[in-house]
Amino acid sequence: MINNKITIGVSVGDINGIGTEVIIKTFDNPAMLELCTPVIFGSSKLISYYKKLCGSDMPFVGIDNVSQMIPGKVNIVNLWQEAPVITPGRDTEEGGRLAFESLKAATSTLKKGQIDALVTAPINKKNIQCEGFHFQGHTEYLASELDGEPLMFLISDSLKVAVATGHISISDVNDAITDALIEKKINQMEESLRRDFRVEKPRIAVLGLDPHTGDGGVIGTKDSEIIAPLIRKMFDEGHYVFGPYPSDGFFGSGAYTHFDATLAMYHDQGLIPFKTIAFEDGVNFTAGLSRVRTSPDHGTGYDIAGKNAADAQSFRRAVYEAIDIFKARMEYEHLTENVLRSQKIRAASVAAAEDEPDMRDMEG
């Protein structure tokens, strides 16, 4: 942090999508600069194009590298000097190339600790593919660059959903679901809920894989043979984990409100209800990594790009969450350090007492 103000790095995503528009609409509010210093990795020309399109008066400063950032200002790191070819709503090779340049620079700066957290605008997972990017999405790329084990965690005030399997084909899900995988994901969720959201004793619901959790083996046996026994085992070990629950009734009845988070078995099982319930203020958080990264829960929005019609609420919430999670981690690490320090002091005191001669042996 610089001058105790949290610095938020921002990758611009696909320049032909709604990413730059929602970035501008978010930081056009001076109140945002009271919370953080944004550092946007792109170009002044890109920002100026979308400012005009949005009718925005957002002031910003162009800088050549992050060391020149000015706290309390909107900083634009000029990664390219040429004017980008912007064609809102179109899937172009240049859109993918510049999206990767922005993400790569932002991630490198995050790894070096020059920014505190990263918020990523949406990419096109197809046109961004290149020599340096052969991944299914942001999550997998960041996992390759940062320490830790990634967990896709969709969060809002009312609902938190993680997925056991992320960006894989639905045909591969059944084979991917194992007791080891589910146990790992539950442990990751518990750690994130404690560390990132200050939940001391997380209550986690686990969804079943098959419709009606297999109907006693009539539809499938994965739930009864793998998922349910694993849940019982973890519960007996002291974890507050429950299920498996049929996903349709679980969300339809509002049962999710009784838990701190829910583990879905595959991408759409978790993301469809999440976006139905919390689309406007939902945030995609990559838990489990050494650094904080969030993003809005929507895509490039090609259909409305360039029309000044994009709602910035999800992106704004992604910034808020990045700030809150970074603060929570700092607090958690501070408390953990204090506990460890106290334990070491107690251990040293006990050892010293044991080494002290017994005065009773010296009497007479």
CORCOR-V394820 format. One record per backbone hydrogen bond with DSSP energy under -0.5 kcal/mol. NH is the residue of the N-H (numbers start at 1). CO is the residue of the C=O. E is the energy in kcal/mol with one decimal. If there is no record, write none. Layout:
# CORCOR-V394820
nh=NH co=CO e=E
nh=NH co=CO e=E
This chain:
# CORCOR-V394820
nh=2 co=5 e=-1.2
nh=5 co=2 e=-2.1
nh=6 co=4 e=-0.5
nh=6 co=35 e=-0.5
nh=8 co=6 e=-0.5
nh=8 co=37 e=-2.1
nh=9 co=7 e=-0.6
nh=9 co=117 e=-3.0
nh=10 co=39 e=-2.6
nh=11 co=119 e=-1.6
nh=12 co=41 e=-0.9
nh=14 co=122 e=-2.4
nh=17 co=14 e=-1.9
nh=18 co=300 e=-2.3
nh=22 co=18 e=-2.4
nh=23 co=19 e=-2.0
nh=24 co=20 e=-2.3
nh=25 co=21 e=-2.4
nh=26 co=22 e=-1.5
nh=27 co=23 e=-2.3
nh=28 co=24 e=-1.2
nh=29 co=26 e=-0.8
nh=30 co=28 e=-0.7
nh=32 co=29 e=-1.9
nh=33 co=29 e=-0.5
nh=33 co=30 e=-0.9
nh=34 co=31 e=-1.1
nh=35 co=31 e=-0.5
nh=35 co=32 e=-1.1
nh=36 co=32 e=-1.6
nh=37 co=6 e=-2.7
nh=38 co=36 e=-0.6
nh=39 co=8 e=-2.7
nh=40 co=75 e=-3.3
nh=41 co=10 e=-2.9
nh=41 co=39 e=-0.5
nh=42 co=40 e=-0.9
nh=42 co=77 e=-1.9
nh=47 co=43 e=-2.0
nh=48 co=44 e=-2.7
nh=49 co=45 e=-1.9
nh=50 co=46 e=-1.8
nh=51 co=47 e=-2.3
nh=52 co=48 e=-2.0
nh=53 co=49 e=-1.8
nh=54 co=50 e=-2.3
nh=55 co=51 e=-1.0
nh=56 co=51 e=-2.6
nh=61 co=74 e=-2.7
nh=63 co=76 e=-3.1
nh=68 co=65 e=-2.0
nh=69 co=66 e=-1.7
nh=71 co=69 e=-0.6
nh=73 co=70 e=-1.7
nh=75 co=38 e=-2.3
nh=75 co=73 e=-0.8
nh=76 co=61 e=-2.9
nh=77 co=40 e=-2.9
nh=77 co=75 e=-0.6
nh=78 co=63 e=-2.8
nh=78 co=76 e=-0.7
nh=79 co=42 e=-3.0
nh=79 co=77 e=-1.2
nh=80 co=42 e=-0.8
nh=86 co=84 e=-1.0
nh=87 co=85 e=-0.6
nh=89 co=16 e=-3.2
nh=90 co=87 e=-2.0
nh=92 co=90 e=-0.8
nh=96 co=92 e=-1.5
nh=97 co=93 e=-2.4
nh=98 co=94 e=-2.6
nh=99 co=95 e=-1.5
nh=100 co=96 e=-2.0
nh=101 co=97 e=-2.0
nh=102 co=98 e=-2.2
nh=103 co=99 e=-2.3
nh=104 co=100 e=-3.2
nh=105 co=101 e=-2.1
nh=106 co=102 e=-2.4
nh=107 co=103 e=-2.6
nh=108 co=104 e=-2.2
nh=109 co=105 e=-2.0
nh=110 co=106 e=-2.1
nh=111 co=107 e=-2.5
nh=112 co=108 e=-1.5
nh=113 co=110 e=-1.4
nh=114 co=109 e=-2.1
nh=115 co=109 e=-0.7
nh=116 co=7 e=-1.8
nh=117 co=7 e=-1.4
nh=118 co=292 e=-2.5
nh=119 co=9 e=-2.8
nh=120 co=294 e=-2.2
nh=121 co=11 e=-2.0
nh=125 co=123 e=-0.7
nh=128 co=124 e=-1.6
nh=129 co=126 e=-1.3
nh=130 co=133 e=-2.0
nh=133 co=130 e=-0.8
nh=141 co=137 e=-1.8
nh=142 co=138 e=-3.0
nh=143 co=139 e=-1.9
nh=144 co=140 e=-1.2
nh=144 co=141 e=-0.6
nh=145 co=141 e=-0.9
nh=145 co=142 e=-0.5
nh=146 co=142 e=-2.5
nh=149 co=288 e=-1.3
nh=151 co=287 e=-2.0
nh=153 co=151 e=-0.6
nh=153 co=285 e=-2.4
nh=154 co=161 e=-3.6
nh=155 co=153 e=-0.5
nh=155 co=283 e=-3.0
nh=156 co=159 e=-1.3
nh=161 co=154 e=-2.9
nh=162 co=262 e=-2.8
nh=163 co=152 e=-1.2
nh=164 co=264 e=-2.7
nh=165 co=265 e=-0.7
nh=168 co=166 e=-2.0
nh=172 co=169 e=-1.9
nh=173 co=169 e=-0.5
nh=173 co=170 e=-0.9
nh=174 co=170 e=-0.5
nh=176 co=172 e=-1.4
nh=177 co=173 e=-1.5
nh=178 co=176 e=-0.7
nh=182 co=178 e=-2.3
nh=183 co=179 e=-2.3
nh=184 co=180 e=-2.1
nh=185 co=181 e=-2.4
nh=186 co=182 e=-2.4
nh=187 co=183 e=-2.3
nh=188 co=184 e=-2.2
nh=189 co=185 e=-2.5
nh=190 co=186 e=-2.6
nh=191 co=187 e=-2.3
nh=192 co=188 e=-2.5
nh=193 co=189 e=-2.8
nh=194 co=190 e=-2.0
nh=195 co=191 e=-2.9
nh=196 co=192 e=-3.2
nh=197 co=192 e=-0.8
nh=197 co=193 e=-0.6
nh=198 co=194 e=-0.8
nh=199 co=193 e=-2.8
nh=200 co=198 e=-0.8
nh=204 co=202 e=-0.6
nh=204 co=240 e=-2.9
nh=205 co=261 e=-2.3
nh=206 co=242 e=-2.5
nh=207 co=263 e=-2.7
nh=208 co=245 e=-2.6
nh=213 co=210 e=-1.9
nh=214 co=211 e=-1.7
nh=215 co=212 e=-2.0
nh=217 co=214 e=-0.6
nh=217 co=220 e=-0.6
nh=218 co=214 e=-0.6
nh=218 co=215 e=-1.3
nh=219 co=214 e=-2.5
nh=220 co=214 e=-0.9
nh=225 co=221 e=-2.6
nh=226 co=222 e=-2.0
nh=227 co=222 e=-1.9
nh=228 co=223 e=-3.1
nh=230 co=226 e=-1.5
nh=231 co=227 e=-2.2
nh=232 co=228 e=-2.4
nh=233 co=229 e=-2.3
nh=234 co=230 e=-2.5
nh=235 co=231 e=-2.5
nh=236 co=232 e=-2.4
nh=237 co=233 e=-1.1
nh=238 co=235 e=-1.7
nh=239 co=234 e=-2.5
nh=241 co=239 e=-1.7
nh=242 co=204 e=-2.5
nh=244 co=206 e=-0.7
nh=245 co=206 e=-2.0
nh=250 co=246 e=-2.0
nh=251 co=247 e=-1.8
nh=252 co=248 e=-2.4
nh=253 co=249 e=-2.2
nh=254 co=251 e=-0.8
nh=255 co=250 e=-1.2
nh=256 co=250 e=-0.9
nh=257 co=254 e=-1.9
nh=258 co=255 e=-2.0
nh=259 co=256 e=-1.6
nh=260 co=203 e=-2.1
nh=261 co=203 e=-1.4
nh=262 co=160 e=-2.2
nh=263 co=205 e=-3.1
nh=264 co=162 e=-3.2
nh=264 co=262 e=-0.6
nh=267 co=166 e=-0.6
nh=270 co=266 e=-1.4
nh=270 co=267 e=-0.8
nh=271 co=267 e=-2.9
nh=272 co=268 e=-1.8
nh=274 co=270 e=-1.6
nh=275 co=271 e=-2.8
nh=276 co=272 e=-1.7
nh=277 co=273 e=-2.4
nh=278 co=274 e=-3.5
nh=279 co=275 e=-0.8
nh=282 co=278 e=-1.1
nh=283 co=155 e=-2.0
nh=284 co=295 e=-2.9
nh=285 co=153 e=-3.1
nh=285 co=283 e=-0.7
nh=286 co=293 e=-2.2
nh=287 co=151 e=-2.2
nh=287 co=285 e=-1.2
nh=289 co=286 e=-0.6
nh=290 co=147 e=-2.5
nh=292 co=116 e=-0.6
nh=294 co=118 e=-2.3
nh=295 co=284 e=-1.4
nh=296 co=120 e=-0.6
nh=297 co=282 e=-1.0
nh=304 co=301 e=-1.6
nh=305 co=301 e=-1.0
nh=307 co=304 e=-1.7
nh=309 co=304 e=-0.7
nh=312 co=310 e=-0.5
nh=316 co=312 e=-2.9
nh=317 co=313 e=-2.5
nh=318 co=314 e=-1.9
nh=319 co=315 e=-1.8
nh=320 co=316 e=-2.3
nh=321 co=317 e=-3.0
nh=322 co=318 e=-2.0
nh=323 co=319 e=-2.2
nh=324 co=320 e=-2.7
nh=325 co=321 e=-3.1
nh=326 co=322 e=-2.1
nh=327 co=323 e=-2.2
nh=328 co=324 e=-2.6
nh=329 co=325 e=-2.5
nh=330 co=326 e=-2.1
nh=331 co=327 e=-2.4
nh=332 co=328 e=-2.8
nh=333 co=329 e=-2.9
nh=334 co=330 e=-2.0
nh=335 co=331 e=-2.5
nh=336 co=332 e=-2.7
nh=337 co=333 e=-2.5
nh=338 co=334 e=-2.0
nh=339 co=335 e=-2.2
nh=340 co=336 e=-2.6
nh=341 co=337 e=-2.5
nh=342 co=338 e=-2.5
nh=343 co=339 e=-2.4
nh=344 co=340 e=-2.2
nh=345 co=341 e=-2.3
nh=346 co=342 e=-2.6
nh=347 co=343 e=-2.5
nh=348 co=344 e=-2.6
nh=349 co=345 e=-2.3
nh=350 co=346 e=-2.4
nh=351 co=347 e=-2.3
nh=352 co=348 e=-2.5
nh=353 co=349 e=-2.4
nh=354 co=350 e=-2.1
nh=355 co=351 e=-1.4
nh=356 co=352 e=-0.9
nh=359 co=357 e=-0.7
nh=361 co=358 e=-1.6
nh=362 co=359 e=-1.1
nh=363 co=360 e=-0.9
